[in-house]
Amino acid sequence: MRPIKETHVYEFARNIKVNSLKYKRKEDYKYKVIAIANKPDGKKLKLTLGNKDNDAVVRTLNFGNVSGSELKKLATAELNKISFDGYTGTITGFATPLTKAGDAVQIKDSISPNREGTYLIEKVIIRYGKTYLERINSIKYKL
């Protein structure tokens, strides 16, 4: 992953035109991470973390020769990356800030400051007409 070059700020009731953001808590996600350490002797060490439901989305990770504690650390880091307290969805702003895919967006909320956070912008759609210019930013991962 390349480093984030710019962080743009969007604040509710200031420079957000429209949003279809959904705030989810970590426990709302149904993700399961299966981490596998491949040992030099051909044996495998397997660790499963996350949601235990049968309909959980499974992410399988393969690693080289790592210890059990290192495997747990790597699996936990992946699970924390994909299931977090925060927003997902789209946020539509005006002509500025000049957001680009791969930048970060910091969302500020004066009503619920505990919901503030910084997110990766995955995609930007620019729409314009005779009287408007807007940027639709898709976010999915919290930084």
N, C-alpha and C positions, 0 to 999 in steps of 0.2 A: 504494500500500500504506500502510495506516495505521500509525503508530508502535506498537511493542509496549508495552503498558501495564504488564504484570507478567511477571516471570520466576520460575517455580516450580522447585524443586530436587527431583529424584528421584535417590536413591542406591541402587545395588544392595545387597542384603542389609540394607536399613534400611527404606525405605518403598515398595518396589515389590512388589506382590502377585504379579503375573504379567506376563510380557512375551512378545511375539512379534516382537521386534526382530531385524533382520538387519543386520549390519555389512558394508558394501560399500566397496571402494576405488574411487577415481576411475576407474581403468582398467577396472573391472567394468561400468560403464555403457556402453550402446551408443546414444549420442546424437550427432547431427550438427546443427550450426547453420549455416544459410545466411543470411547477412546481405546485404541489398541496399540500396545508397544510390541514391536517385532524384535525378538531377541536373536542374537547371532546363532544360537543353536537351533533355530527354527521354531521355538516355542513362542507363544503369544501371551501377553498379559492384557486382560480386558477389564475395563472399568465402565460402568454405566451410571450417569448422573442425570437428574432432572425429573420431569413428569413421568409417572408410572403408568398413565392411561394408555390403552391400546391404540387410541387415535392420535397420540402425540406425534409430532413431526420429528423424525430421527435424523440426526446429523452424525455421521461416522467419520472419525479422524484416525489416521494411521501415522504412527511415529516410529522412529528407529529405536535403537537400544537406549531407552530411558528407564529410570527407576520408577517404582510404584508411586512414590511421593511426587516426583516430577510429572508423572502421567496425570495424577489427580490435579495438580496445579494447572497444567495445560487444559484439561477438560473443564475445570471450573472457570478459567479465563474465557473459554469459548462460550460456555453457557451464560456467563455474565454479559458477553457481547451481544448475544441474540435475544436474551430476555432481561428486560430492565424496566425500571419505573420511568416512564416518559411518553413522549408523543410519537405517533407515526401518522403518515398521511401527507397532505399538501397544504402549503401556505402560500397565498397569493399576495404579492406586494405590488407596489407601483413601479415606475421606471427605475428608481433607485431604491436600494443598493443594487449594484451591478453583479448579481450572483451568477456563479457558473457551477456546473457539475464538478464535484470534487472539493468545493469550498465547504466551509462550515457555516452554520447559522445558529446564532445564539437567540433563543426565544426568552423574552422577558414578560412577566405577568405580574402587574402590581396588585391584582386582586388575590392571586394564589402564588406567592413567591416560591413556595415549595415545589411548584411544577416547572420552574425555570430550568433550562438546560441547553447544552450545545449539541448539535446534531450534524451528521454528514448529509450534504445535498447530493442526492443520487442523480437527479435529472432536473433540468430547467426548461420549461416551455415558455416562449415569449409570444404574447398575443398583442396585436395592436389594431387600432382603427383610426378614424379621423380625429377622435377626441380622447383616446386613451392609449396607454402602453402599460402592460402588466407582465410580471414574471411569476410563473407558477412553479414553486420549488417543491420537489418530492423528497421527503425525508423518511428514513427507516431505522438508522442506527444512531445511538447516542454515543457521543465521544467522551 
